[in-house]
Amino acid sequence: MNPQVAKAFRELYLGHRSGVLLSEADHVKRSVIFKTGAIVSARSSRPEDRLGEVMVRAGRITPQHLTDAALFIKSGRKLGETLVEFRIVSQEEVDQCVRMQLLNIACSLVIDPPQRLAFSALSEVDSVVQTPVSVADVLMESARRTSDVGAFLSSIKGETRRVGFSTDPRLRSQDVSLSPEEAFVLSRIDGTEAPAGILSVSPLSEEQTARVLWGLVEAGVIEFTGECPRQVETPRVEPEAEPEPVRARPATSPIEPEVDRVFEEYQRLDHWQVLGLDRDATLDQVKHAFNEKALRFHPDRHRQIESSIFQEKLSFVFNRVSEAFQTLSKRVEASRYEKLAEKEAQYEKQRSDWHKPAAPVQSDRPKPPEEKREPKTQDPKLVKTLFVRAKRAYDNKDYWACIQLCRQAVEISNDQAEHFHLLGLALSQNPKWRVDAEQNLKIATRLDPWKPEYFIALGELYKREGLQSRADRMFEQARAIDPTNVLLDDGLSS
C-alpha cells in the first residue's frame, strides 16, 4: 500500500471533497471520483477493469453474453441496463458488480506506486453506486491485497506505544467492513495494549492480523499513542433555532409554462419551424420572425425569475431562435443547412433501423460456455478506411456523408470512441438530431474517458444550445483529465 495515496484518500474524506483523484502508473491511468469525501465512481484504462470483464470473472455472465450486450452500445444503452432488460442478471447483481469494479480500481490506485497523482475539484459529481464506498473500506481492502506486509509486521512487533482509536471522531467512526475474525482484532483495541499483545491473542495469523492493523491505521480509524485516548465529551445539543418564516413564492409568470413548452418543442423542430416560417420564407420574413421571438424570449427581459432551471431553459430557447436566424439569414449557411434538412426523412428511417435490437438475448440466466457463438467478423482495414473518409467528409462540411460513413464503421466495430465522437459532431450540425448527437458524444466519453477532447465536444454542444451549467460540467471534467489542454485555454468554457 502506498502511504502517499492512502494519505490523499484520508484527506479527501476529512475535507468532504468532491472531484477526481487521477493516478498514472506503468502506463495505466486510473481515477477515483469522490463526492463529499465518499467514493462514488472509478475508471481505469485497463480493459480487464471494465464492468463486463468484472462480471465475467465473477461468474455473473458468460463471455458470449458480454459480446451480445456490446452490440447495443451504438444505441446508447449501458451494459448493465442491457443485461437487466434482457433478464440476464438482476439490477441488484449489476449494482454488486459495479461496487466490485469500483473497489478493484480504487485498491489498485492505492497499491500501485503512482508516477503522477493529482486531484481536481468538481462542482458536481455523478454517482454510479446507490451507496458510496467508504475510504476506510478501500484502505482496508488494499491492506488485504498488498503482496508484502513484512515490513509493517516487523515494525509493529517492536512498537512500544499502545494502540487506540483515533482522537478524531470523524476518523474513528468511519464505516468499514470486517470479517468476524477481523472484528475481534478491532475489539481488542482499547488504548491499553501494544501491537504485540494484540498479535498474541488474535485468531488470525500474524500476517493477517498485521494487515488488519495496517488497514485500520492507514484509514485513521486507529493510531499509535503513548496514553489512553481521553473520554470524548458528548457535545451539548443546542436548542433548534426558530425556523425562518417561509416566504410565499410569487405567482408563476405566464412566461414560465410557455418556456417549458417551447423548450421541449424546439428540440424536435428545424430552423424554419422554430421561427414559424415556411421553407420559402424571404430574408425580410426571417428578420421579422426573429425580432418577434427575440423580444419574447430574450433573457434580459426575465431576470426577475430566479429559478435556475427556468433561466437555463430560457437560454436554450433564445439560443435556438438566434441560431435559426444566423443560419437562415446567410445564403451559404442556409443552402448547406437546407441540404442537410432534406435528409431528415431518410435519417428517421435509418434511425429506426439503427435502434432496433441487434441480437435477441433471451436466456433468463447465463448460458454455459459451450454455447458460445463466433463473434461477428471485423475488418480493421475497412473500418479505418471508412473513418478516414468520414473525417475527410466532415472537414469538407459534407455532414451527411460523414454520418453515413461513421455508421458503417460503427456497425462493423462498435468499441471505437473516435467513431462515436465524429458521428456526434456531424449529427450536431442539425438541431433536430442533437439529442442523438449528445448520445453519441456520451458513448465516446464512456468508451474512452481519458480524452479531454470528447468532454470538450460535449460541452461545446451544450454551450451552443445555451445549456451553460451542463457545458461547465463537461469543461470541468476535461480539466480534471488534463489541466494543460490547449483547447480549454482557447476560451471554450468562458
C-alpha positions, 0 to 999 in steps of 0.5 A, a space after each residue: 500500500 502506498 502511504 502517499 495515496 492512502 494519505 490523499 484518500 484520508 484527506 479527501 474524506 476529512 475535507 468532504 471533497 468532491 472531484 477526481 483523484 487521477 493516478 498514472 502508473 506503468 502506463 495505466 491511468 486510473 481515477 477515483 471520483 469522490 463526492 463529499 469525501 465518499 467514493 462514488 465512481 472509478 475508471 481505469 484504462 485497463 480493459 480487464 477493469 471494465 464492468 463486463 470483464 468484472 462480471 465475467 470473472 465473477 461468474 455473473 455472465 458468460 463471455 458470449 453474453 458480454 459480446 451480445 450486450 456490446 452490440 447495443 452500445 451504438 444505441 446508447 444503452 449501458 451494459 448493465 441496463 442491457 443485461 437487466 432488460 434482457 433478464 440476464 442478471 438482476 439490477 441488484 447483481 449489476 449494482 454488486 458488480 459495479 461496487 466490485 469494479 469500483 473497489 478493484 480500481 480504487 485498491 489498485 490506485 492505492 497499491 500501485 506506486 503512482 508516477 503522477 497523482 493529482 486531484 481536481 475539484 468538481 462542482 458536481 459529481 455523478 454517482 454510479 453506486 446507490 451507496 458510496 464506498 467508504 475510504 476506510 473500506 478501500 484502505 482496508 481492502 488494499 491492506 488485504 491485497 498488498 503482496 508484502 506486509 513484512 515490513 509493517 509486521 516487523 515494525 509493529 512487533 517492536 512498537 512500544 506505544 499502545 494502540 487506540 482509536 483515533 482522537 478524531 471522531 470523524 476518523 474513528 467512526 468511519 464505516 468499514 467492513 470486517 470479517 468476524 475474525 477481523 472484528 475481534 482484532 478491532 475489539 481488542 483495541 482499547 488504548 491499553 495494549 501494544 501491537 504485540 499483545 494484540 498479535 498474541 491473542 488474535 485468531 488470525 495469523 500474524 500476517 493477517 492480523 498485521 494487515 488488519 492493523 495496517 488497514 485500520 491505521 492507514 484509514 485513521 480509524 486507529 493510531 499509535 499513542 503513548 496514553 489512553 485516548 481521553 473520554 470524548 465529551 458528548 457535545 451539548 445539543 443546542 436548542 433548534 433555532 426558530 425556523 425562518 418564516 417561509 416566504 410565499 413564492 410569487 405567482 408563476 409568470 405566464 412566461 414560465 409554462 410557455 418556456 417549458 413548452 417551447 423548450 421541449 418543442 424546439 428540440 424536435 423542430 428545424 430552423 424554419 419551424 422554430 421561427 414559424 416560417 415556411 421553407 420559402 420564407 424571404 430574408 425580410 420574413 426571417 428578420 421579422 420572425 426573429 425580432 418577434 421571438 427575440 423580444 419574447 424570449 430574450 433573457 434580459 427581459 426575465 431576470 426577475 425569475 430566479 429559478 435556475 432551471 427556468 433561466 437555463 431553459 430560457 437560454 436554450 430557447 433564445 439560443 435556438 431562435 438566434 441560431 435559426 436566424 444566423 443560419 437562415 439569414 446567410 445564403 451559404 449557411 442556409 443552402 448547406 443547412 437546407 441540404 442537410 434538412 432534406 435528409 431528415 426523412 431518410 435519417 428517421 428511417 435509418 434511425 429506426 433501423 439503427 435502434 432496433 435490437 441487434 441480437 435477441 438475448 433471451 436466456 433468463 440466466 447465463 448460458 454455459 460456455 459451450 454455447 458460445 457463438 463466433 463473434 461477428 467478423 471485423 475488418 480493421 482495414 475497412 473500418 479505418 478506411 471508412 473513418 478516414 473518409 468520414 473525417 475527410 467528409 466532415 472537414 469538407 462540411 459534407 455532414 451527411 456523408 460523414 454520418 453515413 460513413 461513421 455508421 458503417 464503421 460503427 456497425 462493423 466495430 462498435 468499441 471505437 470512441 473516435 467513431 462515436 465522437 465524429 458521428 456526434 459532431 456531424 449529427 450536431 450540425 442539425 438541431 433536430 438530431 442533437 439529442 442523438 448527437 449528445 448520445 453519441 458524444 456520451 458513448 465516446 466519453 464512456 468508451 474512452 474517458 481519458 480524452 479531454 477532447 470528447 468532454 470538450 465536444 460535449 460541452 461545446 454542444 451544450 454551450 451552443 444550445 445555451 445549456 451553460 451549467 451542463 457545458 461547465 460540467 463537461 469543461 470541468 471534467 476535461 480539466 480534471 483529465 488534463 489541466 494543460 489542454 490547449 483547447 480549454 485555454 482557447 476560451 471554450 468554457 468562458 
